[in-house]
Amino acid sequence: MIRTLERLILVGLLAAVFLAPWMFGAVEPWAIHALTAVLLVLLLLWGVKAVLERALQVHPTAIHGVLLGALLVAAIQSARAPSPTSEMRSAVSIEVDASGTGSVIVASARGSQDPSGTRRAMWRLAMLIGYFGLARELLRGTRRLAGAFVVLMLLGVLLSLVGLIQKFSGDGRLLWIREVDAAEIAFGPFVNRNHAAGFLELLFPLPVALILARGVSRERWGLCGVLAFVLGTAIVLTGSRGGVLVLGAELLALPLLWWAMSAGVGRDVRSGAIITATVGVGIVLGVLWIGAEPVASRWRTLEGVSATLSDPLNRPMIWRATWDMIRDHFWWGVGLGAYPVAYTRYDQSAGLARVEHAHNDYLQLVAELGVGGIALLLGFLIALWRAIGRALHRTERHPAARWERALALGVTVALIGMGIHSAFDFNLQVTANALLFLFLIALLENLGARGADRRLIERRGI
């Protein structure tokens, strides 16, 4: 009974990760409600399992602490938010200069500037923490890790094929059922091609790493190569320039990191470079075969970059306005999830469009959480660095350990890729992408824990 419950919870967890992108990225309230309902059912089953076992096993990590810390800061911001009657008085003050004219000075409020938006963001964050906690507890053992890998690869291939078919069929609807305003920038179930590329970037390094680090037998290299080819080609054909840049960075990082793991063995360096170069050439040929014109047209638009520098809706202008927001609310931030409302005071487009994200996850985190955001970001990076070190420091030679080490390599490069992309986009503001991101971190944490357990056993001679 207990094992059956645990398997049901694992299936539910994998189903949530699998279904989230098909809910158009799970960015709308109905999708978040659906994922929350699934999470509550899984937590209920987990509670029943704990009662039957007469024990509640929890393995907290530093990542848990960082995520809960963000939730705590947001709760404080929400509690300190001004009431509707005093909001305008606390939000602005008027300064009269020597000429007798008044200028509006935005005050640095200590609470959220959008309490309802902060509550919605807290709900989403709490839901993601719940899934991360379940993944940390359930993704244990080689068989479960292999099952998760198969599910992720199936998801990536299906998203890639659906996106490519939809792109070249000329249908202007998401998944052929939903009308969108800008069909030319959609890909598969994602309204924005950059978010589709970001999701696939988290999956692309996994099959390549299995080949590179000899995680699978030579008979399965062909299958992993096909998976990498499909995922990489889809990333390029999304038309996302950031996706192409991150794909190139991942292809470069894979052999370099494998070289560092292999202590600089020349044979490993050469073979790694050959494997990644072969994958890269295969992707290029695949793009040329399917049709490179949509990709080329996207890069030709770079010729007009200088003409758009004065556009108040481009990234440099948004980043500049976000820096002003950080300066004015450095200590307390504007509130988790309150960025769209706070930005209206710094908007230079005269209200032509609504800016909901900073197009830089790091800037937005600091703008929303202030000094607490800086501390949480540093804590997250340190905790992630340590998790990566534990997962990659594997010396066992048996096949299961090699497979896990190769998988850790792929996950590490995937997280590096997302870290790069987050510097000029907002992939982690998309629920499906954030859920997959945390799922991979939980997987990495478990790989590191297994390695630490085995080293302890070897030292003590158990």
C-alpha positions as CSV (number, residue, x, y, z in Angstrom):
1,M,0.0,0.0,0.0
2,I,2.8,2.4,0.9
3,R,4.8,1.7,-2.2
4,T,1.6,2.1,-4.3
5,L,0.9,5.5,-2.8
6,E,4.5,6.6,-3.4
7,R,4.3,5.6,-7.0
8,L,1.0,7.4,-7.4
9,I,2.5,10.6,-6.0
10,L,5.5,10.2,-8.4
11,V,3.2,9.7,-11.4
12,G,1.2,12.8,-10.3
13,L,4.4,14.8,-10.0
14,L,5.6,13.8,-13.5
15,A,2.2,14.5,-14.9
16,A,2.2,18.0,-13.5
17,V,5.6,18.8,-15.1
18,F,4.4,17.2,-18.3
19,L,1.1,19.0,-18.5
20,A,2.2,22.5,-17.4
21,P,3.6,23.6,-20.8
22,W,0.5,22.4,-22.6
23,M,-1.6,24.8,-20.5
24,F,-0.1,27.6,-22.6
25,G,2.9,27.8,-20.2
26,A,0.6,27.8,-17.1
27,V,0.7,31.5,-16.8
28,E,-3.0,32.1,-16.4
29,P,-5.0,31.8,-13.2
30,W,-6.9,28.8,-14.3
31,A,-3.7,26.8,-15.0
32,I,-2.2,27.8,-11.7
33,H,-5.4,26.7,-10.0
34,A,-5.3,23.4,-11.8
35,L,-1.7,22.8,-10.8
36,T,-2.4,23.8,-7.2
37,A,-5.3,21.3,-7.1
38,V,-3.1,18.5,-8.3
39,L,-0.5,19.5,-5.7
40,L,-3.0,19.4,-2.9
41,V,-4.1,15.9,-3.9
42,L,-0.5,14.8,-4.0
43,L,0.2,16.3,-0.6
44,L,-2.9,14.6,0.8
45,L,-1.6,11.2,-0.5
46,W,1.8,12.0,1.0
47,G,0.2,12.6,4.3
48,V,-1.7,9.3,4.1
49,K,1.6,7.6,3.3
50,A,3.2,9.3,6.3
51,V,0.4,8.1,8.6
52,L,0.7,4.5,7.4
53,E,4.5,4.6,7.8
54,R,4.1,6.3,11.2
55,A,7.0,8.6,10.1
56,L,7.4,11.8,8.1
57,Q,10.6,11.9,6.2
58,V,11.7,15.3,4.9
59,H,15.1,16.1,3.5
60,P,15.4,19.9,3.5
61,T,18.1,21.7,1.5
62,A,19.5,25.2,1.3
63,I,17.3,25.7,-1.8
64,H,14.3,25.1,0.3
65,G,15.5,27.8,2.7
66,V,16.0,30.3,-0.1
67,L,12.5,29.7,-1.6
68,L,10.9,29.9,1.8
69,G,12.8,33.1,2.5
70,A,11.4,34.7,-0.6
71,L,7.9,33.7,0.5
72,L,8.6,35.2,3.9
73,V,9.8,38.5,2.5
74,A,6.7,38.6,0.2
75,A,4.5,38.0,3.2
76,I,6.1,40.9,5.1
77,Q,5.6,43.1,2.1
78,S,2.0,42.1,1.8
79,A,1.4,42.7,5.5
80,R,3.0,46.2,5.4
81,A,1.2,47.3,2.2
82,P,-0.7,50.6,2.7
83,S,-4.4,50.5,3.0
84,P,-6.4,51.8,-0.1
85,T,-7.3,55.1,1.7
86,S,-3.7,55.9,2.6
87,E,-2.0,54.4,-0.5
88,M,-1.9,57.7,-2.5
89,R,-0.7,59.7,0.5
90,S,2.1,57.2,1.3
91,A,3.0,56.6,-2.4
92,V,4.0,60.2,-3.4
93,S,5.1,63.5,-2.0
94,I,5.3,66.9,-3.6
95,E,8.4,69.0,-3.6
96,V,8.2,72.7,-4.5
97,D,11.4,74.2,-6.2
98,A,12.6,77.8,-6.3
99,S,10.4,78.6,-9.3
100,G,7.3,77.7,-7.4
101,T,6.5,74.6,-9.5
102,G,5.8,71.3,-7.9
103,S,7.4,68.0,-8.9
104,V,6.2,64.6,-7.8
105,I,8.7,62.5,-5.9
106,V,8.0,58.8,-5.5
107,A,8.5,57.7,-2.0
108,S,10.1,54.4,-1.1
109,A,7.2,52.4,0.4
110,R,8.0,49.6,2.7
111,G,5.1,47.4,1.6
112,S,3.9,46.0,-1.7
113,Q,2.7,48.5,-4.2
114,D,0.2,45.9,-5.5
115,P,-1.0,43.7,-2.6
116,S,-3.3,41.6,-4.8
117,G,-0.4,41.0,-7.2
118,T,1.9,40.0,-4.3
119,R,-0.7,37.5,-3.0
120,R,-1.0,35.9,-6.4
121,A,2.8,35.7,-6.7
122,M,3.0,34.2,-3.2
123,W,0.4,31.6,-4.2
124,R,2.4,30.7,-7.3
125,L,5.6,30.5,-5.4
126,A,4.1,28.3,-2.6
127,M,2.8,26.0,-5.3
128,L,6.3,25.7,-6.9
129,I,7.9,25.1,-3.5
130,G,5.4,22.3,-2.9
131,Y,6.3,20.6,-6.2
132,F,10.0,21.1,-5.5
133,G,9.7,19.5,-2.1
134,L,7.9,16.5,-3.6
135,A,10.5,16.1,-6.3
136,R,13.3,16.3,-3.7
137,E,11.7,13.4,-1.8
138,L,10.6,11.2,-4.7
139,L,13.4,11.4,-7.3
140,R,15.5,8.8,-5.5
141,G,17.0,5.7,-7.1
142,T,18.3,5.1,-10.6
143,R,15.1,3.7,-11.9
144,R,13.1,6.7,-10.9
145,L,15.7,9.0,-12.3
146,A,15.6,7.1,-15.6
147,G,11.8,7.3,-15.6
148,A,11.9,11.0,-15.1
149,F,14.5,11.3,-17.9
150,V,12.2,9.4,-20.3
151,V,9.2,11.6,-19.4
152,L,11.2,14.8,-20.0
153,M,12.6,13.6,-23.3
154,L,9.1,12.6,-24.5
155,L,7.8,16.0,-23.5
156,G,10.6,17.8,-25.3
157,V,10.2,15.9,-28.5
158,L,6.4,16.3,-28.5
159,L,6.7,20.1,-27.9
160,S,9.3,20.4,-30.6
161,L,7.3,18.4,-33.2
162,V,4.0,20.2,-32.4
163,G,5.7,23.6,-32.5
164,L,7.4,22.9,-35.8
165,I,4.2,21.5,-37.4
166,Q,2.2,24.5,-36.1
167,K,4.8,26.9,-37.3
168,F,5.0,25.7,-40.9
169,S,1.3,24.8,-41.2
170,G,0.4,28.5,-41.2
171,D,-2.3,28.1,-38.5
172,G,-2.5,31.2,-36.4
173,R,-3.9,29.5,-33.3
174,L,-2.1,28.0,-30.3
175,L,-2.4,24.2,-30.5
176,W,-5.0,24.8,-33.3
177,I,-7.6,25.8,-30.7
178,R,-6.8,29.2,-29.3
179,E,-6.5,32.6,-31.1
180,V,-3.6,34.8,-30.3
181,D,-2.9,38.4,-31.2
182,A,0.7,37.8,-32.5
183,A,0.7,34.3,-34.0
184,E,4.1,34.9,-35.6
185,I,5.9,34.9,-32.3
186,A,4.1,31.9,-30.9
187,F,5.6,28.4,-30.8
188,G,3.7,25.3,-29.8
189,P,1.6,26.0,-26.7
190,F,3.7,29.0,-25.8
191,V,2.5,32.5,-26.7
192,N,6.2,33.7,-26.8
193,R,8.8,31.9,-28.8
194,N,11.5,32.9,-26.3
195,H,9.7,31.0,-23.6
196,A,9.4,27.9,-25.8
197,A,13.1,28.2,-26.5
198,G,13.8,28.5,-22.8
199,F,11.8,25.4,-21.9
200,L,13.6,23.4,-24.6
201,E,17.0,24.7,-23.5
202,L,16.5,23.0,-20.1
203,L,16.1,19.7,-21.9
204,F,18.6,19.8,-24.8
205,P,21.8,19.2,-22.8
206,L,20.5,16.0,-21.2
207,P,20.9,13.6,-24.1
208,V,24.1,15.2,-25.3
209,A,25.6,14.8,-21.8
210,L,24.7,11.1,-21.8
211,I,26.8,10.6,-24.9
212,L,29.6,12.8,-23.9
213,A,30.1,11.3,-20.4
214,R,29.5,7.7,-21.5
215,G,26.3,7.5,-19.5
216,V,24.7,5.1,-21.9
217,S,26.1,2.3,-24.1
218,R,27.2,3.0,-27.6
219,E,24.0,1.2,-28.9
220,R,22.0,4.1,-27.5
221,W,24.1,6.9,-28.7
222,G,22.0,7.1,-31.9
223,L,18.8,7.5,-29.9
224,C,20.3,10.3,-27.7
225,G,21.7,11.9,-30.9
226,V,18.2,12.0,-32.5
227,L,16.7,13.5,-29.3
228,A,19.4,16.2,-29.2
229,F,18.9,16.9,-33.0
230,V,15.1,17.3,-32.6
231,L,15.4,19.6,-29.5
232,G,18.3,21.7,-30.9
233,T,16.6,22.2,-34.3
234,A,13.4,23.2,-32.6
235,I,15.2,25.8,-30.5
236,V,16.7,27.4,-33.5
237,L,13.5,27.4,-35.5
238,T,11.6,29.0,-32.7
239,G,13.1,32.2,-34.0
240,S,14.4,33.2,-30.6
241,R,17.7,34.9,-30.9
242,G,18.4,34.4,-27.2
243,G,17.5,30.7,-27.7
244,V,20.2,30.4,-30.4
245,L,22.8,32.2,-28.3
246,V,22.1,29.9,-25.3
247,L,22.1,26.8,-27.5
248,G,25.6,27.8,-28.6
249,A,26.7,28.5,-25.1
250,E,25.4,25.0,-24.0
251,L,27.3,23.3,-26.8
252,L,30.4,25.1,-25.7
253,A,29.9,24.5,-22.0
254,L,29.3,20.7,-22.3
255,P,32.8,19.7,-23.5
256,L,34.5,22.3,-21.3
257,L,32.7,21.1,-18.1
258,W,33.3,17.5,-19.1
259,W,37.0,18.3,-19.5
260,A,37.0,19.8,-16.0
261,M,35.3,16.7,-14.6
262,S,37.8,14.4,-16.4
263,A,40.8,16.2,-14.9
264,G,41.9,17.5,-18.3
265,V,42.4,14.1,-20.1
266,G,43.3,14.9,-23.7
267,R,41.3,12.1,-25.2
268,D,38.2,13.2,-23.3
269,V,38.7,16.8,-24.5
270,R,39.0,15.7,-28.2
271,S,36.1,13.3,-28.1
272,G,33.9,15.8,-26.3
273,A,34.7,18.5,-28.9
274,I,34.0,16.1,-31.7
275,I,30.7,14.9,-30.2
276,T,29.4,18.4,-29.6
277,A,30.6,19.7,-32.9
278,T,28.8,16.8,-34.6
279,V,25.6,17.7,-32.8
280,G,26.0,21.3,-33.7
281,V,26.5,20.5,-37.4
282,G,23.5,18.2,-37.3
283,I,21.3,21.0,-36.0
284,V,22.5,23.4,-38.6
285,L,21.9,20.9,-41.4
286,G,18.4,20.2,-39.9
287,V,17.6,23.9,-39.9
288,L,18.8,24.3,-43.5
289,W,16.8,21.2,-44.6
290,I,13.5,22.4,-42.9
291,G,13.9,26.0,-43.9
292,A,16.3,28.7,-42.5
293,E,14.5,31.8,-43.8
294,P,12.5,32.5,-40.6
295,V,15.6,32.3,-38.6
296,A,17.6,34.5,-41.0
297,S,14.9,37.1,-41.1
298,R,15.1,37.4,-37.3
299,W,18.8,38.1,-37.4
300,R,18.5,40.6,-40.2
301,T,16.4,42.7,-37.9
302,L,19.6,43.4,-35.9
303,E,20.6,45.8,-38.7
304,G,18.0,48.2,-37.4
305,V,19.0,48.1,-33.8
306,S,20.4,51.6,-33.7
307,A,17.1,52.9,-35.0
308,T,15.2,51.4,-32.0
309,L,17.5,52.6,-29.2
310,S,15.0,55.5,-28.5
311,D,12.1,53.1,-28.3
312,P,10.8,53.1,-24.7
313,L,9.7,49.5,-25.0
314,N,13.1,48.0,-25.9
315,R,15.1,46.1,-23.3
316,P,17.8,48.8,-22.6
317,M,15.0,51.3,-21.8
318,I,13.2,48.9,-19.6
319,W,16.4,48.0,-17.8
320,R,17.2,51.6,-17.2
321,A,13.7,52.2,-15.8
322,T,14.1,49.1,-13.6
323,W,17.4,50.5,-12.3
324,D,15.6,53.7,-11.3
325,M,13.0,51.6,-9.6
326,I,15.7,49.7,-7.6
327,R,17.3,53.0,-6.6
328,D,14.0,54.4,-5.3
329,H,13.0,51.1,-3.5
330,F,16.4,49.6,-2.7
331,W,15.8,48.4,0.9
332,W,12.3,47.0,0.7
333,G,11.5,46.6,-3.0
334,V,8.2,47.3,-4.7
335,G,6.7,43.9,-3.7
336,L,6.8,40.4,-5.1
337,G,4.6,40.4,-8.2
338,A,4.1,44.2,-8.1
339,Y,6.5,45.0,-10.8
340,P,3.8,45.8,-13.5
341,V,2.1,48.3,-11.3
342,A,5.3,49.9,-10.0
343,Y,6.7,50.2,-13.5
344,T,3.9,52.6,-14.6
345,R,5.7,55.3,-12.6
346,Y,8.8,54.9,-14.6
347,D,7.2,54.2,-18.0
348,Q,8.6,56.4,-20.8
349,S,6.2,55.1,-23.5
350,A,3.3,57.3,-22.5
351,G,1.2,54.2,-21.8
352,L,1.6,52.7,-25.3
353,A,2.0,49.2,-23.9
354,R,1.9,47.5,-20.5
355,V,5.3,46.3,-19.3
356,E,4.9,43.4,-17.0
357,H,8.4,42.1,-16.7
358,A,11.9,43.5,-16.7
359,H,13.2,41.1,-19.3
360,N,15.9,40.3,-16.8
361,D,15.0,37.9,-13.9
362,Y,17.8,39.2,-11.8
363,L,16.9,42.8,-12.0
364,Q,13.2,42.0,-11.5
365,L,14.0,40.0,-8.3
366,V,16.0,42.9,-6.8
367,A,13.3,45.4,-7.9
368,E,10.6,43.4,-6.2
369,L,12.4,42.2,-3.1
370,G,15.0,44.9,-2.5
371,V,18.0,44.0,-0.4
372,G,16.3,40.8,0.6
373,G,16.3,39.8,-3.1
374,I,20.0,40.4,-3.4
375,A,20.6,38.2,-0.3
376,L,18.3,35.5,-1.6
377,L,19.9,35.5,-5.0
378,L,23.4,35.1,-3.5
379,G,22.2,32.4,-1.2
380,F,20.5,30.6,-4.2
381,L,23.7,30.7,-6.3
382,I,25.9,29.4,-3.4
383,A,23.4,26.6,-2.6
384,L,23.2,25.7,-6.3
385,W,27.0,25.8,-6.7
386,R,27.4,23.3,-3.8
387,A,24.7,21.0,-5.2
388,I,26.5,21.0,-8.5
389,G,29.8,20.2,-6.9
390,R,28.3,17.3,-4.9
391,A,26.5,15.9,-8.0
392,L,29.6,16.1,-10.3
393,H,32.1,14.8,-7.8
394,R,31.4,11.1,-8.5
395,T,34.2,8.6,-8.6
396,E,32.3,5.4,-8.8
397,R,32.9,3.3,-11.9
398,H,29.8,1.1,-12.1
399,P,27.2,1.8,-15.0
400,A,24.5,3.3,-12.7
401,A,27.0,5.9,-11.2
402,R,28.3,6.8,-14.7
403,W,24.7,7.4,-15.9
404,E,23.9,9.5,-12.9
405,R,27.1,11.5,-13.4
406,A,26.3,12.1,-17.0
407,L,22.8,13.2,-16.1
408,A,24.3,15.6,-13.5
409,L,26.5,17.1,-16.3
410,G,23.5,17.6,-18.5
411,V,21.4,19.2,-15.7
412,T,24.2,21.5,-14.7
413,V,24.6,22.8,-18.3
414,A,20.9,23.2,-18.6
415,L,20.8,25.4,-15.5
416,I,23.8,27.4,-16.7
417,G,21.9,28.0,-20.0
418,M,18.8,29.2,-18.1
419,G,21.0,31.4,-16.0
420,I,22.4,33.1,-19.2
421,H,18.9,33.4,-20.8
422,S,17.5,35.0,-17.6
423,A,19.9,37.9,-18.0
424,F,17.9,39.2,-21.0
425,D,14.4,37.5,-20.7
426,F,11.9,36.4,-18.1
427,N,11.6,32.6,-18.6
428,L,11.4,32.0,-14.9
429,Q,8.3,34.2,-14.7
430,V,6.6,31.5,-16.8
431,T,5.2,28.8,-14.5
432,A,5.9,25.9,-16.7
433,N,9.6,26.9,-17.1
434,A,10.0,27.7,-13.4
435,L,8.5,24.3,-12.5
436,L,10.9,22.4,-14.9
437,F,13.8,24.5,-13.6
438,L,13.1,23.5,-9.9
439,F,12.4,19.9,-11.0
440,L,15.9,19.7,-12.5
441,I,17.4,21.3,-9.3
442,A,15.6,18.7,-7.2
443,L,17.0,16.0,-9.5
444,L,20.5,17.5,-9.1
445,E,20.2,17.6,-5.3
446,N,19.3,13.9,-5.2
447,L,22.2,13.0,-7.5
448,G,24.5,14.8,-5.1
449,A,23.0,13.2,-2.0
450,R,23.4,9.7,-3.5
451,G,27.1,10.5,-4.3
452,A,27.6,11.8,-0.7
453,D,26.0,8.7,0.8
454,R,28.2,6.4,-1.3
455,R,31.4,8.2,-0.3
456,L,30.3,8.0,3.3
457,I,29.8,4.2,2.9
458,E,33.2,3.8,1.3
459,R,35.0,5.8,4.0
460,R,33.4,3.9,6.8
461,G,33.7,0.5,5.1
462,I,30.0,-0.3,5.4
